[in-house]
């Protein structure tokens, strides 16, 4: 078994090196023309946007800011009067007159704020808009052309990720239901669930705070020194819903089948918890179904072993595509940001390892040795999900109880993504710094709490971290188009945060097993 494990690690590492090497070769000789054209049109679009801004209202001017502040003050006054009307209906007529006056003033201020600096009906403005549209069209065409040239490498990685996604949903359901049912009663589930969630919330807050502290120390965005973008520029990333209603409706599934079909891990976890608790509550009557689900989970884990043999090919394909597209240029351009973020991840690893060692003592290093394959796989494929089945196997071999692993690890994939958490505060404040937007510490703390909430509701969403960041930027009046600053390097950053997510969830599972007296000897 150990020989087979070391062979997989060796093969993944070799595939990583070969993929990077071939990626650089393709970048220089095969897709170099497309990459140069993409850079050319991207710069053109930025230039046109800056020229178009000269026609629009100057949001950086003292006058604009003064009027904007007046709008905010009048809007606040209007809201206060509406509250007064609700509490004191007798003064309705007087307050209604005040509101009408405020609304008239607001309309006048809005007109002033929207008044362009130059004639937007002029020929020059129309030409700029047309040239920008032409560049955007060409950029889309050339990007598609480049992607087509690399699609066979992308397909290799995509096949593996599809195979993993094929088994993740049923594996989460069967293992979590069996884990809860084996715990025996709701009191035990509540006790272990409480310890698990306390660790998850503490780790998430620590990761968010660490990201906030480091980005304020390093200030990587200040070197960008960018002008504020156009208000109507698109990010290409859908914003995460921030309302309580949308958060709750996403957490609770309306259909278990739909949740399974869409790989909505958080919704599957919620259903599995209810199902497992119900199975435990009816006792012996559920033994057959629990036994059947246990057998299914073992079959899926065996299937995982077969699928993992394909992992080196997936790593090779994924690295070829990333390096061929981004090349060495993206590393030099964003070298400071990337190095500071990865330095932050190293600190986060050290903090997590230290916290784990308080419970596991020296066995923390044995744990890290056991999960090196899942870490390398998550790093290479930029997917924590890809490493989930392998992580579960290695934790049980480390000595974690099957029922604890089956309960804690699936929850962790929805509630304990430490690497992604740190990235969210780091990236959000980086974008604000890039546009010269000062965020007071109280605003940053509010942003941290918003990220803490919204990040729990988007498990399974593609490019989930960027989705949450886009929604957060909109909430704090930071230009959403700043997401574009991260799109080019996101695959590189995603590798580090995916590996960190595996480390965080593995340590959490081992610690909860230890606290419950369910941590046995290593196989």
C-alpha positions in Angstrom: 0.0 0.0 0.0 2.8 2.4 1.0 4.6 1.7 -2.3 1.4 2.4 -4.3 1.0 5.7 -2.4 4.5 6.8 -3.0 4.1 5.9 -6.7 1.0 8.1 -7.0 2.8 11.0 -5.3 5.8 10.6 -7.6 3.6 10.4 -10.7 1.7 13.5 -9.7 4.9 15.4 -9.1 6.4 14.3 -12.4 3.2 15.2 -14.2 3.3 18.6 -12.6 6.9 19.3 -13.8 6.2 18.0 -17.3 2.9 20.0 -17.5 4.7 23.2 -16.5 7.5 22.6 -18.9 5.2 21.9 -21.9 3.0 24.8 -20.9 5.9 27.2 -21.2 6.9 25.8 -24.6 3.3 26.1 -25.9 3.1 29.6 -24.5 6.2 30.7 -26.4 5.7 28.8 -29.7 2.1 27.6 -30.1 -0.3 30.2 -28.6 2.1 33.1 -28.5 0.3 35.0 -31.3 -3.1 34.7 -29.6 -1.6 35.7 -26.2 0.0 38.8 -27.7 -3.3 39.8 -29.5 -5.2 39.2 -26.2 -2.8 41.5 -24.4 -3.0 44.1 -27.2 -6.8 44.2 -27.2 -7.0 44.2 -23.4 -4.8 47.2 -23.2 -6.8 48.9 -26.0 -10.1 48.4 -24.0 -8.5 49.9 -20.9 -7.3 52.9 -23.0 -10.8 53.4 -24.5 -12.4 53.1 -21.0 -10.1 55.9 -19.7 -11.0 58.1 -22.7 -14.7 57.4 -22.3 -14.5 58.4 -18.6 -13.4 62.0 -19.7 -16.9 62.4 -21.2 -18.7 61.2 -18.1 -19.2 62.9 -14.7 -16.0 63.2 -12.7 -16.7 61.0 -9.6 -13.3 62.0 -8.2 -13.9 65.8 -8.2 -14.6 67.7 -4.9 -17.9 69.0 -6.3 -19.1 65.5 -7.3 -18.2 64.2 -3.8 -19.9 67.1 -2.2 -23.2 66.5 -4.1 -22.9 62.7 -3.4 -22.6 63.4 0.3 -25.7 65.7 0.1 -27.6 62.9 -1.6 -26.6 60.5 1.1 -27.7 63.0 3.8 -31.1 63.7 2.2 -31.7 60.0 1.7 -30.9 59.3 5.4 -33.2 62.2 6.4 -36.0 60.8 4.2 -35.7 57.4 5.9 -35.8 58.9 9.3 -39.0 60.8 8.4 -40.6 57.6 7.1 -39.9 55.9 10.4 -41.5 58.9 12.2 -44.6 58.5 10.0 -44.8 54.8 11.0 -44.5 55.6 14.7 -46.6 58.8 14.7 -49.3 58.7 12.1 -50.9 61.9 13.4 -48.1 64.0 11.8 -48.5 62.4 8.5 -49.5 65.5 6.5 -46.5 67.6 7.8 -44.0 64.8 7.3 -45.4 64.0 3.8 -44.7 67.6 2.8 -41.1 67.3 4.0 -40.6 64.1 2.1 -42.0 65.7 -1.1 -39.5 68.5 -0.7 -36.6 66.2 -0.1 -37.5 64.0 -3.2 -37.5 67.2 -5.4 -34.1 68.1 -4.1 -32.8 64.6 -4.7 -34.0 64.7 -8.3 -32.2 67.9 -8.9 -29.0 66.6 -7.3 -29.2 63.4 -9.4 -29.4 65.4 -12.6 -26.3 67.4 -11.6 -24.4 64.2 -10.7 -25.3 62.6 -14.1 -24.5 65.6 -16.2 -21.6 64.6 -18.5 -18.4 66.7 -18.7 -18.4 66.5 -22.5 -21.1 65.9 -25.1 -21.9 62.1 -25.2 -23.8 62.6 -28.5 -20.6 63.8 -30.2 -18.9 61.9 -33.0 -15.8 61.4 -30.9 -17.7 59.7 -28.1 -19.5 57.4 -30.6 -16.2 56.5 -32.3 -14.7 55.6 -28.9 -17.6 53.4 -28.0 -17.5 51.7 -31.5 -13.7 51.1 -31.2 -14.1 49.6 -27.7 -16.9 47.3 -28.9 -14.7 46.2 -31.9 -11.8 45.4 -29.5 -14.1 43.5 -27.1 -15.4 41.5 -30.1 -11.9 40.7 -31.3 -10.8 39.8 -27.8 -13.6 37.3 -27.4 -12.9 35.7 -30.8 -9.1 35.4 -30.2 -9.7 34.0 -26.6 -12.0 31.4 -28.1 -9.4 30.6 -30.8 -6.7 30.1 -28.1 -8.9 28.0 -25.9 -9.7 25.8 -28.9 -6.0 25.1 -29.5 -5.6 24.0 -25.9 -8.9 22.2 -25.5 -7.4 18.7 -25.7 -5.3 19.4 -22.6 -8.2 21.0 -20.9 -10.4 17.9 -21.7 -7.9 15.6 -19.9 -8.3 17.6 -16.7 -12.0 18.1 -17.2 -12.6 14.3 -17.5 -10.9 13.7 -14.1 -12.8 16.5 -12.4 -16.1 15.2 -13.8 -15.3 11.7 -12.5 -14.6 13.2 -9.1 -17.8 15.3 -9.2 -19.7 12.1 -10.2 -18.8 10.5 -6.9 -18.6 13.4 -4.5 -22.4 14.0 -4.0 -23.3 10.3 -3.3 -20.1 10.0 -1.2 -21.0 13.0 1.0 -24.6 11.7 1.4 -23.8 8.1 2.2 -20.8 8.8 4.6 -22.6 11.7 6.4 -25.8 9.7 6.9 -23.9 6.6 8.1 -21.6 8.8 10.3 -24.6 10.5 12.0 -26.6 7.2 12.3 -23.6 5.5 14.0 -23.3 8.3 16.5 -26.5 6.9 17.9 -28.6 9.7 19.3 -29.3 13.4 18.8 -27.5 14.3 22.0 -24.3 12.8 20.6 -24.8 14.4 17.2 -25.4 17.8 18.9 -22.2 17.4 21.1 -20.0 16.5 18.2 -21.7 19.0 15.9 -21.2 21.7 18.4 -17.4 21.0 18.8 -17.1 20.8 15.0 -18.9 24.1 14.3 -17.0 25.9 17.1 -13.7 24.8 15.4 -15.0 25.7 11.9 -16.2 29.2 13.0 -13.0 29.9 14.9 -10.8 28.8 12.0 -12.9 30.8 9.5 -12.7 34.0 11.6 -9.0 33.5 12.1 -8.4 33.0 8.4 -10.4 36.1 7.5 -8.7 38.2 10.2 -5.3 37.0 9.1 -6.1 38.0 5.5 -7.2 41.5 6.7 -4.1 42.0 8.8 -1.6 40.9 6.1 -3.2 43.0 3.3 -3.1 46.1 5.6 0.6 45.4 6.4 1.7 44.7 2.8 -0.7 47.1 1.0 -0.2 45.3 -2.4 -2.9 47.3 -4.1 -1.3 50.7 -3.5 1.3 50.0 -6.2 -1.5 49.6 -8.8 -2.6 53.2 -8.5 -5.6 52.8 -10.8 -8.2 55.3 -11.7 -11.8 54.6 -10.8 -13.5 52.6 -13.6 -16.7 53.2 -15.5 -19.9 52.6 -13.5 -21.4 50.2 -16.2 -18.3 48.1 -16.8 -19.0 44.4 -16.5 -17.0 42.0 -14.4 -18.1 38.8 -16.1 -18.7 37.4 -12.6 -22.2 37.0 -11.1 -22.5 38.6 -7.7 -23.4 36.4 -4.7 -26.7 37.2 -3.1 -26.3 39.0 0.2 -29.9 39.0 1.4 -30.9 36.7 4.3 -33.7 35.3 2.1 -31.4 34.3 -0.7 -28.9 32.9 1.7 -31.5 30.7 3.5 -33.1 29.5 0.3 -29.7 28.4 -1.0 -28.8 26.5 2.1 -32.1 24.5 2.3 -32.8 22.3 -0.7 -36.3 22.3 -2.3 -35.4 19.0 -3.9 -32.8 16.5 -2.8 -32.6 15.1 -6.4 -32.0 18.6 -7.7 -29.3 19.2 -5.1 -27.5 15.9 -6.1 -27.8 16.7 -9.8 -26.3 20.2 -9.3 -23.6 19.0 -6.8 -24.9 21.5 -4.3 -22.7 20.2 -1.5 -24.2 22.5 1.3 -27.7 21.4 0.4 -26.7 17.8 0.3 -25.1 18.2 3.8 -28.3 19.7 5.2 -30.5 16.9 3.8 -28.0 14.3 5.0 -28.0 15.7 8.5 -31.8 15.5 8.8 -31.8 12.1 7.2 -29.1 10.8 9.5 -30.7 12.1 12.7 -34.0 10.6 11.6 -32.4 7.3 11.0 -30.7 7.4 14.4 -34.0 8.3 16.0 -35.9 5.2 14.8 -33.2 2.8 16.0 -33.2 -0.8 14.7 -35.8 -0.1 11.9 -33.1 1.9 10.1 -30.3 -0.6 10.4 -30.8 -2.2 7.0 -30.9 1.2 5.1 -27.9 2.4 7.1 -26.0 -0.8 6.4 -26.8 -0.5 2.7 -25.6 3.1 2.6 -22.4 2.0 4.4 -21.8 -0.6 1.8 -22.4 1.9 -1.0 -19.9 4.3 0.6 -17.3 1.6 0.6 -18.0 0.8 -3.1 -17.6 4.5 -3.9 -14.3 4.7 -2.0 -13.1 1.7 -4.0 -14.2 3.5 -7.1 -12.2 6.5 -5.9 -9.1 4.4 -5.9 -9.6 3.6 -9.6 -10.3 7.2 -10.5 -7.1 8.4 -8.6 -5.0 6.5 -11.0 -6.0 9.0 -13.6 -4.9 12.0 -11.4 -1.4 12.5 -12.8 -2.9 12.9 -16.3 -5.3 15.5 -15.0 -2.5 17.4 -13.2 -0.5 17.4 -16.5 -3.5 18.7 -18.5 -4.4 21.4 -16.0 -0.9 22.7 -15.6 -0.3 22.8 -19.4 -3.5 25.0 -19.9 -2.7 27.4 -17.0 0.9 28.0 -18.0 0.2 28.1 -21.7 -2.4 30.8 -21.2 -0.7 32.9 -18.4 3.0 32.3 -19.1 5.8 33.7 -17.1 4.6 37.3 -17.7 1.7 37.0 -15.3 4.0 35.9 -12.6 6.4 38.8 -13.0 3.5 41.4 -13.3 1.8 40.2 -10.1 4.9 38.8 -8.4 4.4 40.9 -5.3 0.7 40.1 -4.9 1.2 36.4 -5.5 4.3 36.1 -3.2 2.6 38.0 -0.4 -0.6 35.9 -0.7 1.4 32.7 -0.6 3.4 34.0 2.4 0.1 34.6 4.1 -0.9 30.9 3.3 2.4 29.7 4.9 1.5 31.7 8.1 -2.0 30.2 8.0 -0.6 26.7 7.7 1.7 27.4 10.7 -1.2 28.7 12.7 -3.4 25.7 11.8 -0.6 23.2 12.5 0.1 24.9 15.9 -3.6 24.8 16.8 -3.8 21.1 15.8 -0.6 20.2 17.7 -2.3 21.4 20.9 -4.6 18.4 20.6 -2.6 16.0 18.4 1.0 16.7 19.8 3.6 15.2 17.5 1.1 13.2 15.5 0.3 16.5 13.6 3.4 15.8 11.5 2.3 12.2 10.8 -1.1 13.6 9.7 0.6 16.1 7.3 2.7 13.2 5.8 -0.4 11.1 5.3 -2.4 13.8 3.4 0.5 14.9 1.1 -1.2 13.2 -1.9 -4.6 15.1 -1.4 -2.7 18.3 -0.8 -0.6 17.9 -4.0 -3.8 16.8 -5.9 -5.8 19.9 -4.7 -2.9 22.2 -5.6 -2.4 20.8 -9.1 -6.0 20.7 -10.1 -7.0 23.9 -8.2 -9.9 21.9 -6.7 -10.5 21.0 -3.0 -13.3 18.8 -4.2 -11.0 16.6 -6.3 -9.1 15.7 -3.2 -12.2 15.0 -1.0 -12.4 11.2 -1.5 -8.6 10.7 -1.1 -8.6 12.9 2.0 -11.3 10.7 3.6 -9.3 7.6 3.0 -6.1 9.0 4.4 -7.8 10.3 7.5 -9.2 6.9 8.3 -5.8 5.4 7.8 -4.3 8.0 10.1 -6.6 6.7 12.8 -9.7 9.0 12.7 -12.9 7.2 13.5 -15.0 6.4 10.4 -18.1 7.9 12.0 -16.3 11.1 12.9 -14.6 11.4 9.5 -17.9 10.8 7.8 -19.5 13.6 9.8 -16.9 16.3 10.1 -15.2 16.2 6.6 -18.3 16.7 4.5 -19.4 19.6 6.8 -15.9 21.1 6.4 -16.3 21.4 2.6 -19.2 23.8 3.2 -18.2 25.5 6.4 -14.4 25.4 6.7 -12.6 26.5 3.6 -9.7 28.3 5.4 -7.6 29.1 2.3 -10.6 30.6 0.5 -11.6 32.6 3.6 -8.2 34.3 3.8 -8.2 35.0 0.1 -11.6 36.8 0.3 -10.5 39.5 2.7 -7.0 39.8 1.1 -8.4 40.2 -2.4 -11.4 42.5 -1.5 -9.2 45.0 0.4 -6.5 44.7 -2.3 -9.0 45.9 -4.9 -10.0 48.8 -2.8 -6.4 49.8 -2.3 -5.8 49.5 -6.1 -8.4 52.3 -6.7 -7.1 54.4 -3.8 -10.3 53.8 -1.7 -9.6 54.1 2.0 -11.6 51.6 4.1 -11.7 52.5 7.9 -11.1 49.6 10.2 -14.8 49.4 11.2 -15.7 49.0 7.5 -13.2 46.3 7.1 -14.6 44.4 10.1 -18.1 44.8 8.6 -16.8 43.4 5.3 -15.2 40.5 7.2 -18.5 39.6 8.9 -20.4 39.8 5.5 -17.8 37.5 4.0 -18.2 35.1 6.9 -21.9 34.8 6.2 -22.1 34.8 2.4 -19.2 32.4 1.9 -21.3 29.7 3.6 -24.1 29.9 1.0 -22.2 29.3 -2.2 -20.6 25.8 -1.8 -20.4 24.2 -5.3 -20.6 27.5 -7.2 -18.0 27.8 -10.0 -15.2 30.3 -9.1 -17.0 30.6 -5.7 -14.4 32.9 -4.1 -14.7 35.4 -7.0 -18.5 35.3 -6.8 -18.5 36.2 -3.1 -15.9 38.9 -3.6 -17.9 40.5 -6.4 -21.0 40.6 -4.2 -19.0 42.1 -1.3 -17.5 44.8 -3.5 -20.9 45.9 -4.6 -22.1 46.1 -1.0 -19.3 48.4 0.0 -19.3 50.6 -3.1 -16.0 49.3 -4.4 -15.8 49.0 -8.2 -16.8 45.4 -9.1 -14.8 45.6 -12.2 -11.8 45.3 -9.9 -12.4 41.6 -10.1 -10.7 41.8 -13.5 -7.4 42.5 -11.7 -7.6 38.9 -10.2 -9.0 36.9 -13.2 -5.6 36.4 -14.8 -3.9 35.1 -11.7 -6.9 33.4 -10.0 -5.9 29.9 -11.2 -2.5 30.4 -9.7 -4.0 31.6 -6.4 -6.7 28.9 -6.4 -4.0 26.3 -6.3 -2.7 27.5 -3.0 -6.0 28.1 -1.4 -7.4 24.7 -2.5 -4.4 22.9 -0.9 -4.9 25.0 2.3 -8.6 24.0 2.4 -7.5 20.3 2.5 -5.0 21.0 5.3 -7.6 22.9 7.4 -10.3 20.2 7.0 -7.9 17.4 7.7 -6.7 19.0 10.9 -10.3 19.8 12.0 -11.3 16.1 11.5 -8.3 14.8 13.4 -8.9 17.3 16.3 -12.6 16.4 16.7 -11.7 12.7 16.6 -9.2 13.3 19.4 -11.6 15.4 21.5 -14.2 12.6 21.2 -11.6 9.9 22.1 -12.1 8.4 18.6 -8.5 8.8 17.3 -6.9 5.3 17.0 -3.5 4.2 15.9 -2.2 4.7 12.4 -2.6 1.8 9.9 
